[in-house]
Structures are given as C-alpha cells and as structure tokens.
Amino acid sequence: MRNVQIFPSFVPLSGLVVNKSYGYFIARRGGAAYHASPLNGGNPRTRLTPKYMGLSPKHMTKNNQATRVPVISSSGIPLMPTTCVRARKWIERGLAVGKRSDIGVFYVELLHSPSGFNTQEIAVGVDRGKAFTGIAIQSKKATIALFHLCLPGFCKSKKDKKDRQSVKGKMAKRAELRRTRRGQRINRKITFKLRNHREKRFDNRRQNKLPPSVKSNRQMELRVLLEIALIVPITVIKDEDCGGNTKKNGQGISPVTVGQEWFRAEAAKIAPVEKINSYDTRKYRDYLGLIKDRKDKSKQTPETHANDAVALASTTFIQYKPFVSASSHGHHWVGQCLLTPAPFIVINRPKLFRRKLHQENYAKGGILKRQGGTITPFSLRSGDYVQTIYKGEIIRVIFLM
C-alpha cells in the first residue's frame, strides 16, 4: 500500500513527501531548470541560474548548461542520463515515456533496446547533519540532482517549540503516557510490598542497537539512495566522515556520527562506500566555487547541505595531489568536474500517527477524539477520494495508508 497525498504542496509518494511549497518545486521547460523560490519572488519561470544554486561561473561553460534527465532501459536497467532536449524528442517520437520516481525525480524509460549499456562514473555525495542531510548526484560533466532531507529523528514542529513531531519526542511522550497508565492501576492504600511493583528480573539493557531517532534518520537516507539506484547507475558513494567528540558534557559522541557505520554497511550493498574527511569538504567546496550557508542550516536551500554533498561527490573526479618538479614542489589540482543546474528537491516524512489512536486530553463530555490509525492530520481516512486543482488541472486520487 502506498501513502498518496495530493495537496497543493505535496505530490504522490510512497512513504516520503516531496515538498513543492515555498518555492522548492523544480520544473523543466525547454531544456532548462526553473526554480520558484523566495530568491526570485516565487516565479517558477525564472531560470535556475548558477546564482540561485550557489554555483560559481568558474566551473561552468556554455556547453554544459542543460539539465540532465536519468534514463532506464525497457527492462529497468539504469543508463547514463541525457539532456532535456533529447529526452523530449524521444517522448515526442514514441521512443520513450516520461515517468517520475517516488522521490520526485523525472526520468524517461526507453521503449526499445538501447544502443549500448556502457556507463561512466557517477558519484553520490552524502553530507550528514543532525536534523538535515544533503545528497547530490554528480558525474564528471554534469550535476544530475540535489536533495535536502528533513530527518524525522530530531526535526521539531514549526508551530510548537516543543519536540512533538520528531521520533525522539514521540518516544518520550509514549514513555510518559505509559508511566501514567501504570501509576493509575497501583493501589496506594496498601503497603508498598503488596503493591503491583515488579523489579527487573535481569539486566536486559545490553543490546547493541541504534536508538529509534537515529535509526529513522539513517533509514531515510538509505531509502533515498535506494530510489536513486533504481534510475541512476551509481558507481561510488562518498560519505562524509564526521568527528565523534563533542564539548557538551565532556567527551561524548555526536548524534551525527551515531549509526554511520550501520548506514555504510547497508549502503555498501548498493555501491562501494568511501569515507571523506570532513576537514577536506571545505577545500573541495572552495575550489568548485560553491557557497556555504553557516548561519541557519535549517533553510531549505542548496547552500545549507546540498552544496557540501556536491563537493563530496566531486572527490571522485578531482584530487589535490602533491607534485615535484626540477624547480619547485607542492600541491596542485588534478582532474575535472563540471557543475550544471540541477533539480533541488526537499523531502519530508508525512506527519502520520500510526499508533497514537486518541488525543491525550478529553474533550467536552469526557470524549477522547480520534487522532491516529487511519486518521491523518488532514481530516482524511484511508480510502477517501482526494481532489485538488493544480495548474488548472483537476487531480483526483484515492488516499491510501
């Protein structure tokens, strides 16, 4: 069963939501990428220029401005991405059909056998953060797609300052309600020895498992990589190797680093994983001319995390190597990596309540209102018809959970 939501700010997905509101929907018109964002007044007809991507003209030429479109064969084998112009001609001539993946990436599926199955190197960079993660798909000659993941583990709700929507907040609230229920069934009129208190029989807190909040973050990153691997021939995954020491409460482990070894073991089933030192990310980012926004990393822009992911992926094609000549020695850059405008996609998890069946507080008349199960925050149930008007077109689907 798929989670399908059709609203002015959502598109159909399976378990994930691509946010098109607030100017982060990418549309392709005439081989160019268009970006509706606060930077250009919310006008989707403004071309996604290097200025809006945070790119420098230093590594961009007139011949590589076209946005790339992923291509798969009729049997589902990922092939090398093509340009928008060629993909549009294939669709007009009946040689291919356009589709959209579960993470919002437009791709074409060939209806006939391709001329060959040879592919070039395509790297995926993963810039992991505590609440947000950037993922970029990069080849030697083009940037294919950029992703901004809003991780569910520690992401707070915008309406309330309390941590209610994250996995950590939900787990804390679940424990609080369970303690309340256990306390209500204890008869406090009898002596303590006769009460329904039971001590632990053995120490069962030695399991080697990830916390639910961290595991949900790593699973979301892995889910996006699995969807990318279905339409793009990934050859290597570049994962940023973050430090584990934090100054808060002495020497501890940062939430960013927890679960990264589990993530790399699972991602290695898709493609080889290589660790990149976090201190080298800035060096590659400055060389490529990418911009970094350090003030507010919660902004859904490429400058917060996606540009770092591009820098990580570029390490496959460029290196900073030492050299020795007859008259001098030092380090220089070797290789080439071209950056092009690419779709920037923001991905969230739908705000669903699968186990919280009722609200905590009673309404008038001592009635507990329904909240979870088949009920959603949008007052819809599983099986309801959802209808909306998007760009003058009436979209009507069945809401499934």
Secondary structure, 3 states (H helix, E strand, C coil): CCCCCCECCECCCCCCEEECCCCCCEEEECCEEEECCHHHCCCCCCECCHHHHCCCHHHCCHHHCCCEEEEECCCCCEEEEEEHHHHHHHHHCCCEEEEECCCCCEEEEECCCCCCCCCCCEEEEEEECCCEEEEEEEECCCEEEEEEEECCCCCCCCCCCCCCCCHHHHHHHHHHHHHHHHHHCCCCCCCHHHCCCCCCCCCCCCCCCCCHHHHHHHHHHHHHHHHHHCCCCCCEEEEEECCCEECCCCCEECCCCCCHHHHHHHHCCCCCEEEEEHHHHHHHHHHHCCCCCCCCCCCCCCCCCHHHHHHHHHCCCEEEEEEECCCCEEEEEEECCCCCCCCEEEEECCCCCCCCCECCCCECCCECCECCCCCCCCCCCCCCEEEEEECCEEEEEECCC
